[in-house]
């Protein structure tokens, strides 16, 4: 049963190579695909140099669309999604997320930050269903509705879908892992605006899943 890591990334030149390197170093992973979601920095170059296969979307279409593009471009049975802005991710963390699905102990595994940075740890303890680090079977992701149009609401959509379908979901703690916050990447004002838009997408997906 093959495993592919799909990394949706928008302007993540500072961290994407670290994430690719950690994923490729995990013995369970057969392929790493980075989907550049209309990046205007060196995301494509950094990901390629690190050994990933890169898919470049011509414009920013949102996280859900980037994930969907990665799914369509691969054929492995188990898919692990990792964010492109992770800090501290290692091959051990990658293996911990994959193993429950690969060994048929879960249909979906969600990786939750722990002992990393206070702000990101607290955010994921409050809302672990928003984590972008998750492994699942292809059959699960291809049956979930509206992935391509969900933008930042994709994790909420997947969590709600798993709950509605009675899927086996387990969480694993990713010790010493965090990510760069939007305010750090874009500056305070732009970062706050981007965070507002992210929460808007999340709320839309939550409402859509209740229909």
C-alpha positions as CSV (number, residue, x, y, z in Angstrom):
1,X,0.0,0.0,0.0
2,X,1.8,3.2,-1.2
3,X,2.0,6.4,0.7
4,X,2.3,9.9,-0.8
5,X,2.8,13.1,1.1
6,X,1.0,16.1,-0.4
7,X,2.1,19.6,0.7
8,X,-0.1,22.5,-0.3
9,X,2.1,25.6,-0.2
10,X,1.6,29.3,-0.9
11,X,4.8,31.4,-0.5
12,X,6.5,29.1,1.9
13,X,10.1,29.4,0.6
14,X,11.5,29.6,4.1
15,X,10.1,26.3,5.4
16,X,8.9,24.1,2.6
17,X,12.3,22.4,2.0
18,X,12.5,21.3,5.6
19,X,9.0,19.7,5.4
20,X,9.9,17.9,2.1
21,X,13.2,16.7,3.6
22,X,11.5,15.3,6.7
23,X,8.8,13.5,4.6
24,X,11.3,12.0,2.1
25,X,13.4,10.7,5.0
26,X,10.5,8.6,6.4
27,X,10.9,5.0,5.1
28,X,7.1,4.7,4.7
29,X,6.8,7.5,2.1
30,X,7.1,6.7,-1.6
31,X,6.6,10.1,-3.0
32,X,6.4,13.8,-1.9
33,X,4.3,16.2,-4.0
34,X,4.3,19.9,-3.4
35,X,1.4,21.9,-4.9
36,X,2.4,25.6,-5.2
37,X,-0.8,27.5,-4.9
38,X,0.1,30.4,-7.1
39,X,3.3,31.2,-5.1
40,X,5.2,34.3,-6.1
41,X,8.4,33.6,-4.1
42,X,10.9,30.7,-4.4
43,X,8.6,28.0,-3.1
44,X,8.8,26.0,-6.4
45,X,12.6,26.2,-6.5
46,X,13.1,25.3,-2.9
47,X,10.7,22.3,-3.0
48,X,12.3,21.0,-6.2
49,X,15.8,21.3,-4.8
50,X,14.7,19.3,-1.7
51,X,13.5,16.4,-3.9
52,X,9.7,16.9,-4.3
53,X,7.7,16.6,-7.4
54,X,6.1,20.1,-7.8
55,X,2.8,21.0,-9.3
56,X,2.4,24.8,-9.9
57,X,-1.1,26.3,-10.0
58,X,-1.2,29.4,-12.2
59,X,-3.0,31.5,-9.5
60,X,-3.9,31.2,-5.9
61,X,-6.9,29.0,-5.7
62,X,-7.0,28.1,-2.0
63,X,-5.8,25.3,0.2
64,X,-8.6,22.9,-0.7
65,X,-8.0,23.3,-4.4
66,X,-4.2,22.7,-4.0
67,X,-4.9,19.6,-2.0
68,X,-7.4,18.4,-4.7
69,X,-4.8,19.0,-7.4
70,X,-2.3,16.9,-5.5
71,X,-4.8,14.1,-5.1
72,X,-5.5,14.0,-8.8
73,X,-1.8,13.9,-9.6
74,X,-1.1,10.8,-7.5
75,X,-2.3,7.2,-7.2
76,X,-1.2,6.0,-3.9
77,X,-3.6,4.4,-1.5
78,X,-2.6,6.4,1.6
79,X,-2.3,10.2,1.5
80,X,-0.6,12.3,4.2
81,X,-1.2,16.1,4.0
82,X,1.4,18.3,5.6
83,X,1.4,22.1,5.8
84,X,4.3,23.8,4.0
85,X,5.0,26.2,6.9
86,X,5.8,23.6,9.6
87,X,8.7,24.0,12.1
88,X,10.4,21.1,13.8
89,X,8.8,18.3,11.7
90,X,10.9,15.1,11.6
91,X,10.7,11.7,9.9
92,X,9.5,10.3,13.2
93,X,6.5,12.6,13.3
94,X,5.7,11.7,9.7
95,X,5.8,8.0,10.6
96,X,3.5,8.5,13.6
97,X,0.8,10.1,11.5
98,X,0.9,7.5,8.8
99,X,1.1,4.2,10.8
100,X,-2.4,4.1,12.2
101,X,-3.9,4.3,8.7
102,X,-1.3,2.1,7.1
103,X,-1.9,-0.6,9.7
104,X,-5.7,-0.3,9.4
105,X,-6.1,1.0,13.0
106,X,-7.7,4.2,11.7
107,X,-9.3,5.7,8.6
108,X,-7.9,9.1,9.4
109,X,-5.1,10.3,11.7
110,X,-4.8,13.9,12.8
111,X,-1.5,15.3,14.0
112,X,-1.8,17.8,16.9
113,X,1.0,20.1,18.0
114,X,2.4,19.6,21.5
115,X,5.3,21.3,23.4
116,X,6.1,23.5,20.4
117,X,5.0,27.2,20.6
118,X,2.5,28.4,23.1
119,X,0.2,30.1,20.6
120,X,0.0,27.2,18.1
121,X,-0.2,24.6,20.9
122,X,-3.2,26.4,22.5
123,X,-4.9,26.9,19.1
124,X,-4.8,23.2,18.3
125,X,-5.9,22.1,21.8
126,X,-8.9,24.3,21.4
127,X,-9.7,23.1,17.8
128,X,-7.7,20.0,16.9
129,X,-10.1,19.4,13.9
130,X,-8.4,22.4,12.2
131,X,-5.0,20.6,11.9
132,X,-3.6,20.3,8.4
133,X,-1.5,17.4,9.4
134,X,-3.6,14.3,8.6
135,X,-3.3,10.9,6.9
136,X,-6.2,9.1,5.4
137,X,-7.1,6.5,2.8
138,X,-7.7,7.7,-0.8
139,X,-11.2,6.2,-0.7
140,X,-12.0,8.6,2.2
141,X,-10.8,11.8,0.6
142,X,-12.2,11.1,-2.9
143,X,-15.7,10.6,-1.4
144,X,-15.6,13.8,0.7
145,X,-17.6,16.5,-1.0
146,X,-16.5,20.0,-2.0
147,X,-12.8,19.6,-1.3
148,X,-11.7,21.7,-4.2
149,X,-13.8,24.7,-3.3
150,X,-13.4,24.6,0.4
151,X,-10.2,26.8,0.6
152,X,-9.1,27.0,4.3
153,X,-12.2,25.2,5.4
154,X,-10.9,21.9,4.0
155,X,-9.9,20.5,7.4
156,X,-13.2,21.3,9.0
157,X,-15.0,19.7,6.0
158,X,-12.9,16.5,6.4
159,X,-13.4,16.3,10.1
160,X,-17.2,16.8,9.8
161,X,-17.3,14.3,7.0
162,X,-15.5,11.7,9.1
163,X,-17.8,12.3,12.0
164,X,-20.9,12.0,9.8
165,X,-19.7,8.8,8.1
166,X,-18.6,7.2,11.4
167,X,-15.0,6.8,10.3
168,X,-12.3,5.8,12.7
169,X,-10.3,8.9,13.6
170,X,-7.3,9.0,15.9
171,X,-5.0,11.8,17.0
172,X,-1.3,11.8,17.6
173,X,0.8,14.4,19.4
174,X,3.5,16.0,17.3
175,X,6.0,17.0,20.0
176,X,8.1,20.1,19.4
177,X,6.3,20.9,16.1
178,X,4.6,24.2,15.3
179,X,4.2,26.5,12.3
180,X,4.9,30.0,11.2
181,X,1.9,32.2,12.0
182,X,0.3,34.4,9.3
183,X,1.3,37.5,11.1
184,X,5.0,36.4,11.0
185,X,4.9,35.6,7.3
186,X,2.9,38.6,6.1
187,X,3.3,41.3,8.7
188,X,0.7,42.1,11.4
189,X,-2.0,43.9,9.3
190,X,-1.9,41.6,6.3
191,X,-1.6,38.6,8.6
192,X,-4.7,39.5,10.6
193,X,-6.6,40.0,7.4
194,X,-5.5,36.6,6.1
195,X,-6.5,35.0,9.4
196,X,-9.9,36.6,9.2
197,X,-10.4,35.2,5.7
198,X,-9.2,31.8,6.9
199,X,-11.8,31.8,9.7
200,X,-14.4,32.9,7.1
201,X,-13.7,29.8,5.0
202,X,-13.8,27.6,8.1
203,X,-17.2,28.9,9.1
204,X,-18.5,28.4,5.6
205,X,-17.4,24.8,5.6
206,X,-18.9,24.2,9.0
207,X,-22.2,25.5,7.8
208,X,-22.1,23.6,4.6
209,X,-21.5,20.3,6.4
210,X,-24.7,20.8,8.4
211,X,-26.8,21.2,5.3
